[in-house]
């Protein structure tokens, strides 16, 4: 019979057990498998830590070396007199179970297993992971088969990646180490900062839920971005995400949508991917924003930090060219948003100053000779329309339209209480205007379809968040009432048995929590149908 696994967030001791400070804020680090061999992971780890300005103590462990790169080496972890907070393991996979046992004896608090060669290789590798879990008692483990972790604010680079990004407020969690290195390299060029970087690997211990909870409590983290291939513990992940999403955006890209990519993910991490449709529905229920590209992952993080989320899906589009507006409309609808239906009073006001040949519809085509003043007047009218829940301003470089002057005019609309985007199409002729928009925190896109995709994501995020806050109404259905009555009987039986057998308080609490979690799961299933019926009114 499969062991019952209840939601860890219901455990009152969970926050204490999930303290990962020894991983992200260690005072002492041991590198097991440290070496001076050229082009090796062990040497790169040593160089990244020893040559940085990290303030903690570094200990090197290698039974075949007395010193490595001019620093003393220890034959084994037990020869180090000081308490070790974090051990980084870069040795052959078959040695790792024994090393974990040694770390437990030494009372090491946490470990990162860089080594590969585990369940991604099949049965033999899975057996090694099972041995690690048998030897593990209190130690928290990230990996195996991972790149490591970074904490830029501490100059802590516990990876074998080359460069460390600047300090920032994004926690980035990646299940792919190779993708992580590419993102890190790109982030240095783009000057994007991180509060932490985590390559999570095969998640033998620390998983998505642990990290979401940790970064949810981290004051240096304002948003959590994730690249995911599979979930080892869906209940832990969804519970943590639901709680943290109330205070910090969680943005995720999930690979393995197709059968072919799911197979590729299995060969990479050794884990099976579940139903993508089920995951998609679950993410919406817990307030996680799912995007489709790496670029969207970071652009949506930036947009959510600069613009308010829309109160609804209705967008007004202002343009000086018809073609880009048509493309924008297609993208808007495809990504789940809608063209706003303008109020009659809005049409009346626009007719007072727009040229007779304007589109008389949304998108609002103010024609190719539109001036900066014409853009400004149009936006001023749209802001007064209650049906408009977001605005996209499109500009194509034409002789009569000065991109810089228009940008200066619309920057005053940056704080209108609803999202506003710009698509300054072109290159050199619109560059100064783009800089003005960026300085005003108005997101600017090269093409309007990208802007509409982002607005669609914003509405999806808003809709998901409303779903969290919405108080679900439990219908007094016979099925639900039976579930509640059954739970009452189960809890009464638990209390009676506890008295008869003199259970400990911990055991009583655990059994009651299990019973309540089973009821909660059943009622949530009942509510799924009811919530779908009420979705059309959820926005109001």
N, C-alpha and C positions, 0 to 999 in steps of 0.2 A: 504493500500500500504506500502511495506517495506521501511524503511528510507534508503536513499542513504548513503553509508559509503565509503568515498574516502580515498585514500592512505595517512596516516598521515605524511609520510616522505615528501610529497609535500607541507605541511604547513610550512611556513617560521617561525612560532612560535613554531614548534614542539620540537626543541631542548631544548627550555626554559621550556616548559610544561613537558618534559620527564626527568627533573632533579630529579634523585632519590637519591641524596646525603643525604637527610633526612632519608632515609632508611639504606644506607650503611655507612654513616659517621655522625651519629647523635651526638649532644652535650648533649641532654637531652632525657631520655627515661622514659615512664610511663608504668608499668605493671598492667593492669586491670584484676583482677582475681588472684592477688598475694595471696599466702596463705602459712601457715606452715604445712599443712596437709601432712602426709607422703605419699610417692609414688604418688604424684599428679603432673600434668603438671605445675600448678601454682607455686608450691614450687621449682621444678627443674629450671624453668625460673629465679626465684629470685636467687637461688644459683649460676647459671651459670653467671649471670650478676654481682651480688654483690660481689661474692668471686673471681672474675677475676681481672685482672689489667687494665680493661677498664677505660679510663680517664674521661668519661662523667658522668653526674649526673643521678642517678636512683631514681625514685619515685614509691612507691608502693600504689596501690589503692584497698581497700577492705572495704566496709561499715560496716563489722562485726568485724573488728580488729583495735586496736589502734596502734599496732606494730606487725611486722612480722620478725622473726629471728633477733630481736634486732634493727630493723630499723623502723622508723616512717611510719605508714600507713595512707592514706588519705581516707575519706569516698567517695569521687567522684573526677573526673578529674578537675572540676571547682574550687575545693578548693586548687589546686596547683597554687601558684602565678607565677611561672616561665613559660616562653614559652616552650612548649613541641614539640620537633621535631618528635619523634616517639612514638606511642602507641602500645603496644603488648597486644592483647585481648585473654584471655583464660577463657571465661565465657560461660554458656549455650547458644546455638545458638539463642534461642528466645529473648535473651537480647541484641544481637549484633546490630540490626537496631537502637535501642534507643541510644546505646553507640556511634555509628557513628554520630548520630545527635548531641550528646554532644561534640564530638571531633570537629565537624565543628564549633560549637558555641565558643569553646575554641581556634579555629584557629590552631589546631594541623596539622602538615604538612603531616604526613604519618602514616599508621597503618598496622600492621600485624595481621591478624585474624587466630589464631591458631585453634580456635574452629571448630569442625566438626558438621554435622547435617544439611547440606544444600541440594543442588540439587542432591547430591549423594543418598539422601533418597527419591527423587521423588517430587511430586507436592508441598507438604507442605514446603519442604526445598527450592524449587525454589521460592516460594512466599516470603520467608525470604530474599533471595538474591535480589529480586525485591524491597523489602522495603529498603534494604541497599542502592541500587542504587538511589532510590528516595531521601534518606536523604543525599547522597553524593553530595558535590559541588566541592570543590577544593582538598580535601584530596586524596592522592594516597594510594592504598590498595593492599597488597599482601595477597593472600589466597582467600577465607577461606579454612579450612581443610588442613593445611600445617604444616610443622615442624618448619619453621622460616628461619632466615638468619644468616650467619656468615661473619665476615670480620677479618680474622686472623691477619692482619697487625695492627689492632687496638685492638686486644684481645677482639673483640666483638662477643659474643656467644648469640645471641637472638633466641635460639632454646631450645628444651627440650632433645637434644642429649647429651650424656655423655661427650665425649671428643672433643676437637677442634684440627684440624690438624695444621701443621706448615704453616707459610706464604709462598706463592709461586706466580706463575703467571698464574694459571688456574682458570677461572670462571666456576663453575659447577652448572648447573641449572637442577633440577629434579622435575618431576611432581609427583613423589612418595616419600613421606616422609620416609617410611620404607626402600626403596631402598637407599635413601640418608644416613640414619644412618649406613647402612651396608658399603656403600662406604667410609664414614667418618672413620669408625672403621678400615677398610682395609687400608686407606691412611695413618693413623698414623703408622701402622706396616711397610708399604712400604716407609715411609718418603716422601710422595708426598705432595707438598704444593699447597695451593689455594689462589688466590687473593680474591675470594668470593665464598660462597656456598649459593644457594637459593633453598628452597623448594617452588615451585610456587603454589601448590594447585589447586584450581578450577578456578583461573584467573578471578575473578569478575571484576578486573580493570587492574592492571599491568599484561602484557602478554609477550609472547615471543619477539615480536617486540620491546617493551619498553626496555627489559633487554639486548637484542642484541645491540641496539643502545647505551645504557648506557655503557656496557662493551667494546664496540667498541671504545669509547672515553676515556676509563680508561687506564692511562699509566701503571698501575700495572698489567694489564691483557694482556697476549700474545696470549692466545687461549681460545676458548669458547667450552665447552663440555656440551651436553644436553641429558637427558633422557625424551622422549616425549611420551605421550599417545594420545593426540589430539591437534588440533590448534583451538583456538577460533576465531582468526582473520587472515586468511591466507594471505590476502593482506599486512597487517602490517608486519607479520613475513617474507614473501618472499622479500619485499622491503628492510627491515632492513638487512636481511642476504646478499642480493646481494651487498649492499654498504659495509658492514663490512668485508665480505669474501675477499675483495680486499687487505686487510691489515692484517687480522688475521684469522687463520684457525678456521672454525666452524665444529665440528664433532658431529654427532647426532646418537643416537640409538632410533628408533621409534618402540614402541610396538604396537600390534594390527594388525599385518599382516594378521592373519587368522580370520575367522568369530568368532571362539570361543574366541580368545584372545581379539578381539574388544568388544565382549559382556562383558568380564571380566573388561575391561578398563572402560566401561560405568557404571558398578556397582560401580567402584572405584571412578571415578571423576564426574560421572553424565553427561558426555558429549559424544556425538556420534562421532565416528571416521569416517573420510571420506575415499574415495577410496585410497587404498595404492598405486596403480599403478600411479594414478594422482600425488600423493604427491612425489613419487619417481622421476617422470619426472621433477616436479617443482624444487626439491632439486638440481638436476643436472644443471638446468638452472641458479641457483643463486649461485653456487660454494660451496654448503654444501656437506661435505663428510658423507655419511650414512654408518654405520657399523652395524654388526649383534649381537655383544656380548659386555658386559660390559668390558671384558678384552681388546677387540679390541679398545674400546673407548679411553682407557688410553694408550695402547701401540702405537696406531697410533699418538696420541698427542706427545709422546716421540720421535717416529721415525721422524715425520715432523720437530721436533725441532733440530734433529741431522743430518739429511741427506737431500740433495737437492732432489726436486721432479724430476722424470724422464721426459725426453723430448719425450718419446714414450713408448710403451708397451713391448719392446723386451728385454728379459732377457737371459743372459748367465749363465749357471750352471756349476760349477767346483766341482767335487766330487771324493772321493777315494772309492766309493761303488755304484754299479749300482741300487740296490733296492731303496734306499732313493731318488735317482735322478728320478726314474720313478714316485714315489709318488709326488715329487715336481712338475713334469711336469703336472700331472693331476690337481693338485691344482692351478697351474699357469693358465691353460686354463679355468678351471671352474670359476676363479675369474677375467676373462676378459683380461688377459695379453697374451703374446705370447713368444714362444721360438725364440730367435734371430737366423737369418740365417747368419752364419759367412762368411766373405769375403774369396775368394780363397787364398789371401795372408796370411790370418790368419792360414788356414790349412797348408800352406807351412811352416810357421814359427814353428807351433806346431810339425810338423813331424820331425823337425830338432833335437828335444831333448826329446820328449815323447817316452815312450816304444812303440814298434811296435803294441802291442795289445790294445792301447788306443782306445776309442770308435769311433774316426774319425767322430764325429758328436757332436752336442749340444743337451743334456748335455755332457760335456767333462769329461769322466771318465778316470782319470789318474792312476787308479788301486790301489789296497790295500796296496802296499809297497811305496806309494808316500812319498817323503821327503819334508821337508820345502822348500828347494831350488826349487823343481819341482813345488810346488804350486806357489811360487814367480814368476818363469819364465812364467808360464801359465797366471797368472794375468797380467803380464807386456805386454804380447802379446794382450790380450783381450782389454786392455785399449786403444790400438791403433786402434781397429776395430770400425769404425763409425756406424756399424749396432748394436752394443751392447749398450743398453741404461740403463742397470743395471746389477749387478753381484751378484750371490749367491754362496758362498763357503760352501760346505758341508764337514764335517770331522766326520768320525766314528773312535772310539778308536781301533786302531790296533797296534800291537807290533812295526811295522816298522815306524809308523807315530806318531811323537811327537806333541801332541796338543798344547803344550806351545810354542815350536819352530815355528810351523806354524803360530800361532797367532802373534808372534813377527815379523814374516816376512810380513804378510799381513797388519799389522797396518799402514804401510806407504801408503797404498792405501785408507786411510780414506777420503782423500780430492781430489778425482779424478774428481769432477764435475758431477758425476752421482751417484745414490744410490748403496751402497754395503752392503750386508747382510751376516751373517754367521749362520750356523746351526751346532754347536759343540754338536754332539749327545753323550749322556752318562751322567755320574755323576761325581764321584770323580776324575777320570783320566783326565777329561777335564776342571775341575773347575778353575785351574790357567789360562788356556788359555782364558776362558770366562771373567775372571777379566781383562785381558789385552785388550780384544776386547771392553769391556765396558768402560774402561779408554780412549780408542781411539775413542769413539763415533761411533763404528761399532755395529749396533743392532745384537744381538745374540739370536737365538731361539733354543729351545730344539729339535724341529723337523722341517724338511725343508718345509713341507706343510704349516706350520704357516708363515714361511718367505715369501713363494710365495703368500699367501693370503694378506700379508701386502704390497707386491709389487703391487698386483692387486689393492688394495685400493689406493696406491700412484698414480698409473696411472689414476684411476678413478678421484681422486682429481685434478690431472693435467688437465685432459680432461675437467672437469667442469670449472676450472679456465680459460682455453683457451676460453671456451664458453662465459664467461663474457667479456673478452677483445676483442673477435672477433667482428668486426663491421659488423652488419647484413646489408645486401644489400636489400633495399626495392625495389621490382620489380614494375615497372610502370603498374601494373595490373589495369584493369578497376575497380575491386572491391575496391582496395586500394585508387585509385584516387577519387572514389565516396565518400569514408569515409572522406578523407581530405576535399573535397568540402563541404560535409555536416557539418563538424566541423566548417569551416569558416562561413557558414551561421548561425550556432547556436551561435557562438561568436558574430557575428554582431547583432543578435537579442538580445543577452544579453546586449550589450553596448547600443543599442537603448532603451531597456526597462529600463535600469539603469538611463539613462538621463531623461526619461519621468517620472519615479517614484522617482527620487532623492535618489538612493541607496547610502549606505555608501561604503567607499572603501573596507572594510572587506567583505561585501556581494558580491561586484563585483569580488573580487579576488577568493572567494570561488566558485562562479558559473562558472568562467572561468576555474579554476582548475578541477572542475567536468567534464566539457566538454572535456578538454584535456586528462583527465584520461580515459574517455570513448573511445576516439580515440586511445590512446596508447594500451588499451586492445584489441581493434579490430585489429590493425595492428600487434600486437604480435601474434595473432591467425593466421594471414596471413603468418607471417614469419616462423611459426613452420614448415610448410611443406617445405618451401624453405631451411631452415637450415638443415633439414634431408637429403636433396639431396646433400648438400655440406659437410656432415660429414666426408666423406672419405678423404677430403683434409684439414680438419681443423688443423691437427697436424703440417702441413708444413706452 
